[in-house]
Amino acid sequence: LTYTATSLTQILQREVDLTLLLGEICEHLEKTYLKIKAGNVSALIETYVANLYRLGTVAKYSHNCEVFEGEIVGVTASGLLKIQTQNGKIMTFGFKEVSFLH
C-alpha cells in the first residue's frame, strides 16, 4: 500500500486559511475535552457511533482470510466494533482485526 502526499487545497480545490483552521480544530478539541472532563462520555460515544463508516448497512468484511456479510451495529463499552452477521450473530473486533471489502 502506497500513499501519495496531498494538501487541503488540492482536495478542496480552494485556498484554506490554515491559521483559522487550526483555531477551529483547537476549539473543537477543547470543547470535547471539557465534555469528557465533566463526565459526559456518553454523548461522545453516541457521536462516535453515529459517524461509524457503513453503520447500519450490510457489507462484506474479511476476518482471518474469511469473507462474510454483516452490518455494523455499534461498539462495546471497551471500544470493540460490533458487526451483526446475516445469521444474527454479533461478532466483536478490535482495531485492524476486520477489513471492509470494497
C-alpha beads as a LAMMPS data file, in Angstrom:
LAMMPS data file: protein, C-alpha beads

102 atoms
101 bonds

1 atom types
1 bond types

-500.0 500.0 xlo xhi
-500.0 500.0 ylo yhi
-500.0 500.0 zlo zhi

Masses

1 110.0

Atoms # bond

1 1 1 0.000 0.000 0.000
2 1 1 1.444 3.343 -1.018
3 1 1 0.316 6.820 -0.134
4 1 1 0.666 9.983 -2.173
5 1 1 1.139 13.310 -0.421
6 1 1 -1.619 15.836 -0.967
7 1 1 -2.909 19.076 0.522
8 1 1 -6.206 20.573 1.632
9 1 1 -6.004 22.990 -1.279
10 1 1 -5.786 20.071 -3.722
11 1 1 -8.609 18.166 -2.052
12 1 1 -10.984 21.124 -1.638
13 1 1 -9.974 22.902 -4.854
14 1 1 -9.708 26.211 -2.971
15 1 1 -7.323 28.033 -0.662
16 1 1 -7.555 27.289 3.061
17 1 1 -6.641 29.674 5.874
18 1 1 -4.538 27.260 7.937
19 1 1 -4.359 29.578 10.949
20 1 1 -8.148 29.832 11.074
21 1 1 -8.490 26.085 10.562
22 1 1 -6.034 25.361 13.383
23 1 1 -8.027 27.635 15.684
24 1 1 -11.257 25.816 14.834
25 1 1 -9.645 22.413 15.428
26 1 1 -8.248 23.536 18.798
27 1 1 -11.634 24.971 19.802
28 1 1 -13.360 21.696 18.915
29 1 1 -10.764 19.653 20.816
30 1 1 -11.167 21.866 23.889
31 1 1 -14.979 21.504 23.832
32 1 1 -14.655 17.733 23.533
33 1 1 -12.055 17.611 26.313
34 1 1 -14.295 19.648 28.628
35 1 1 -17.216 17.281 27.963
36 1 1 -15.039 14.299 28.869
37 1 1 -13.655 16.075 31.939
38 1 1 -17.224 16.826 33.067
39 1 1 -18.058 13.118 32.760
40 1 1 -20.224 13.449 29.648
41 1 1 -18.640 10.473 27.907
42 1 1 -21.942 9.012 26.706
43 1 1 -22.509 11.940 24.308
44 1 1 -19.034 11.424 22.872
45 1 1 -19.680 7.701 22.362
46 1 1 -23.055 8.436 20.709
47 1 1 -21.374 10.860 18.293
48 1 1 -18.643 8.320 17.542
49 1 1 -21.117 5.512 16.851
50 1 1 -23.367 7.753 14.730
51 1 1 -20.368 8.528 12.494
52 1 1 -19.088 4.983 12.023
53 1 1 -18.425 4.226 8.370
54 1 1 -21.083 1.861 6.940
55 1 1 -23.141 1.907 10.162
56 1 1 -26.447 0.113 9.585
57 1 1 -25.516 -1.004 6.067
58 1 1 -24.956 -4.628 5.071
59 1 1 -21.490 -5.020 3.554
60 1 1 -18.752 -7.585 3.003
61 1 1 -15.945 -7.889 5.542
62 1 1 -12.872 -10.051 5.965
63 1 1 -11.533 -11.543 9.192
64 1 1 -8.660 -14.061 9.289
65 1 1 -8.926 -14.504 5.484
66 1 1 -12.606 -15.385 5.796
67 1 1 -15.184 -13.239 3.971
68 1 1 -18.614 -12.640 5.498
69 1 1 -21.537 -10.235 5.169
70 1 1 -22.674 -8.192 8.110
71 1 1 -23.918 -4.880 9.428
72 1 1 -22.077 -2.627 11.851
73 1 1 -24.415 -2.146 14.810
74 1 1 -22.205 -0.265 17.280
75 1 1 -19.286 -0.637 19.648
76 1 1 -18.852 -2.351 23.004
77 1 1 -18.107 -0.453 26.219
78 1 1 -14.435 -1.313 25.704
79 1 1 -14.446 0.030 22.130
80 1 1 -14.679 -3.164 20.092
81 1 1 -16.577 -2.894 16.809
82 1 1 -19.840 -4.886 16.772
83 1 1 -20.922 -6.457 13.482
84 1 1 -24.105 -8.491 13.171
85 1 1 -23.772 -11.279 10.608
86 1 1 -26.505 -12.429 8.249
87 1 1 -27.428 -15.261 10.650
88 1 1 -27.964 -12.780 13.514
89 1 1 -24.743 -13.476 15.413
90 1 1 -22.993 -10.378 16.781
91 1 1 -19.226 -10.534 16.434
92 1 1 -16.772 -8.091 18.029
93 1 1 -13.452 -6.914 16.609
94 1 1 -10.505 -4.916 17.843
95 1 1 -8.504 -2.399 15.841
96 1 1 -7.476 -3.807 12.416
97 1 1 -8.968 -7.241 13.164
98 1 1 -11.593 -6.864 10.425
99 1 1 -11.455 -5.267 6.990
100 1 1 -14.218 -3.735 4.899
101 1 1 -14.173 -5.147 1.358
102 1 1 -14.973 -2.639 -1.390

Bonds

1 1 1 2
2 1 2 3
3 1 3 4
4 1 4 5
5 1 5 6
6 1 6 7
7 1 7 8
8 1 8 9
9 1 9 10
10 1 10 11
11 1 11 12
12 1 12 13
13 1 13 14
14 1 14 15
15 1 15 16
16 1 16 17
17 1 17 18
18 1 18 19
19 1 19 20
20 1 20 21
21 1 21 22
22 1 22 23
23 1 23 24
24 1 24 25
25 1 25 26
26 1 26 27
27 1 27 28
28 1 28 29
29 1 29 30
30 1 30 31
31 1 31 32
32 1 32 33
33 1 33 34
34 1 34 35
35 1 35 36
36 1 36 37
37 1 37 38
38 1 38 39
39 1 39 40
40 1 40 41
41 1 41 42
42 1 42 43
43 1 43 44
44 1 44 45
45 1 45 46
46 1 46 47
47 1 47 48
48 1 48 49
49 1 49 50
50 1 50 51
51 1 51 52
52 1 52 53
53 1 53 54
54 1 54 55
55 1 55 56
56 1 56 57
57 1 57 58
58 1 58 59
59 1 59 60
60 1 60 61
61 1 61 62
62 1 62 63
63 1 63 64
64 1 64 65
65 1 65 66
66 1 66 67
67 1 67 68
68 1 68 69
69 1 69 70
70 1 70 71
71 1 71 72
72 1 72 73
73 1 73 74
74 1 74 75
75 1 75 76
76 1 76 77
77 1 77 78
78 1 78 79
79 1 79 80
80 1 80 81
81 1 81 82
82 1 82 83
83 1 83 84
84 1 84 85
85 1 85 86
86 1 86 87
87 1 87 88
88 1 88 89
89 1 89 90
90 1 90 91
91 1 91 92
92 1 92 93
93 1 93 94
94 1 94 95
95 1 95 96
96 1 96 97
97 1 97 98
98 1 98 99
99 1 99 100
100 1 100 101
101 1 101 102
